[in-house]
């Protein structure tokens, strides 16, 4: 469910809740989105599903209209505001935001495999799995995400990745809550 509305003198597209349920956004302010892309996790009576941006809509996320990371929402409640994409001289969309397929101008993104609490080390006194500048290899554990006392490894793996990489950025704090597909590391 989407509708256009003016906000602060500009036209924006408001994305509204399609039903009563619980919503956890999987995007950040500044992300560039197009129809069919995942906005977050929507839960209805214990059943989880992806909430997708309706086809034919595109824009830059200017605001996520939720107080908390997970929130009970009502039918029609505004969730997200999208500003129209601006086109540069070459006909490409401009704006700050995520790039396709996990690539950034500096490297590739490693994302959270699930929502939960992110840990950079195996135990409180142990050294971190990786630091900025660490060399990593395919299959190597570089963090953990805990949900309901179950620890899920964050591994450097996936199609199209080189066999080794260097950690350029760590974007999540140790012991912080993360959402599904949140960027945890940037590697090169």
C-alpha positions in Angstrom: 0.0 0.0 0.0 1.6 3.3 -1.1 0.4 6.8 -1.7 2.0 10.1 -2.6 2.0 13.0 -0.1 3.8 16.3 0.3 6.2 16.6 3.2 8.3 19.7 4.0 7.6 21.2 0.6 8.5 18.1 -1.4 6.5 15.3 -2.9 7.2 11.9 -1.2 5.7 8.5 -1.5 4.4 7.1 1.8 4.6 3.3 2.2 1.9 2.1 4.6 1.3 -1.1 6.5 -0.8 -3.6 4.4 -2.2 -5.2 7.5 -2.1 -5.3 11.3 1.1 -7.0 12.5 4.7 -6.4 13.5 7.2 -4.7 11.3 11.0 -4.8 11.4 12.7 -2.6 8.8 15.6 -4.1 6.8 16.6 -0.8 5.2 18.3 2.4 6.3 17.7 6.1 5.6 19.4 7.0 2.3 18.8 3.6 0.6 17.8 3.6 -3.0 14.8 1.3 -3.7 12.9 0.0 -6.7 9.7 -2.0 -6.9 10.0 -5.6 -5.6 12.8 -4.8 -3.2 12.6 -6.0 0.4 11.6 -3.4 3.0 11.7 -5.6 6.0 10.1 -8.5 8.0 6.4 -8.4 8.5 4.9 -10.8 11.1 1.2 -11.7 11.3 0.1 -14.1 14.0 3.6 -15.6 14.3 4.1 -16.0 10.5 7.0 -14.1 9.0 7.0 -12.8 5.5 9.0 -10.2 3.5 7.4 -6.9 3.0 8.2 -5.8 -0.6 8.1 -2.3 -2.2 5.2 -2.4 -4.7 6.1 -2.6 -8.3 6.2 0.7 -10.2 7.5 2.6 -7.1 11.1 3.8 -6.7 12.8 6.3 -4.5 15.3 7.2 -1.8 14.4 6.4 1.8 14.1 9.7 3.6 12.5 8.6 6.8 11.6 5.4 8.6 8.5 6.2 10.6 8.9 3.8 13.5 10.0 4.6 17.0 11.7 1.2 17.6 13.4 -1.5 15.5 10.4 -3.8 15.8 7.0 -2.2 16.2 3.3 -3.3 16.2 1.6 -1.6 13.3 -2.0 -1.0 12.3 -3.6 -1.3 8.9 -2.6 1.7 6.8 -0.1 3.0 9.3 2.7 5.0 7.6 6.0 3.0 7.7 8.5 4.6 5.3 8.8 7.8 3.2 10.5 7.7 -0.2 11.7 10.8 -2.1 11.7 10.6 -5.9 15.0 9.6 -7.5 16.9 12.4 -9.2 18.5 11.7 -12.5 22.0 12.9 -13.3 23.1 14.0 -16.8 23.8 10.3 -17.9 20.3 9.2 -17.0 21.4 7.3 -13.9 19.6 7.7 -10.6 21.5 9.6 -7.9 21.4 9.7 -4.2 23.2 8.1 -1.3 22.2 4.5 -0.6 22.9 0.8 -1.0 24.3 -0.6 -4.2 23.1 -3.6 -6.1 24.3 -7.1 -5.0 26.1 -6.0 -1.9 28.8 -4.0 -3.7 29.8 -0.5 -2.5 32.2 2.0 -4.1 34.8 0.8 -1.5 34.1 -2.9 -1.4 31.5 -5.6 -0.8 29.0 -5.8 2.1 28.7 -8.7 4.5 25.2 -8.7 5.9 23.5 -10.2 9.0 22.2 -13.7 8.3 19.3 -13.1 10.8 18.0 -10.6 13.2 19.4 -10.7 16.7 22.3 -9.5 18.8 25.7 -9.2 17.0 28.9 -10.2 18.7 32.4 -9.6 17.4 34.0 -12.3 19.6 33.2 -15.8 20.7 33.2 -15.0 24.5 33.4 -11.7 26.4 37.2 -12.1 27.1 38.2 -13.5 23.7 39.8 -11.4 21.0 37.5 -10.2 18.2 37.2 -12.5 15.2 38.4 -9.7 12.9 39.6 -6.1 13.1 39.8 -3.5 10.4 42.7 -4.5 8.2 42.3 -8.3 8.9 42.7 -10.7 6.0 39.9 -13.2 5.7 39.2 -16.3 3.7 36.1 -17.9 2.2 34.2 -19.8 5.0 35.9 -18.0 7.9 33.7 -17.0 10.8 33.9 -13.2 11.3 31.2 -12.7 13.8 28.1 -14.1 15.5 24.4 -13.2 15.6 22.5 -14.6 18.6 18.8 -15.1 18.6 17.0 -16.9 21.5 20.3 -18.3 22.8 21.1 -19.8 19.4 24.4 -18.4 17.9 24.5 -18.1 14.1 28.0 -17.6 12.6 28.5 -14.7 10.2 30.9 -16.1 7.6 32.7 -14.6 4.7 31.0 -16.6 1.9 28.8 -16.2 -1.1 28.7 -16.3 -4.9 31.2 -14.0 -6.7 33.4 -13.3 -3.7 37.2 -13.6 -4.1 38.9 -16.3 -2.0 40.5 -13.7 0.3 39.6 -10.2 1.3 40.6 -7.4 3.7 38.1 -6.0 6.3 37.7 -2.3 5.4 34.9 -1.3 7.8 33.0 -2.8 10.8 29.6 -1.2 10.8 27.9 -2.8 13.8 28.9 -2.4 17.5 29.7 -5.5 19.6 26.6 -6.6 21.5 24.3 -4.4 19.4 20.9 -5.4 18.0 20.9 -6.0 14.2 18.2 -6.7 11.7 18.2 -9.3 8.9 20.4 -8.1 6.0 21.9 -5.2 8.0 25.5 -4.5 6.8 28.0 -5.7 9.4 31.2 -5.5 7.5 32.6 -4.0 4.3 35.4 -6.0 2.7 37.7 -5.6 -0.3 
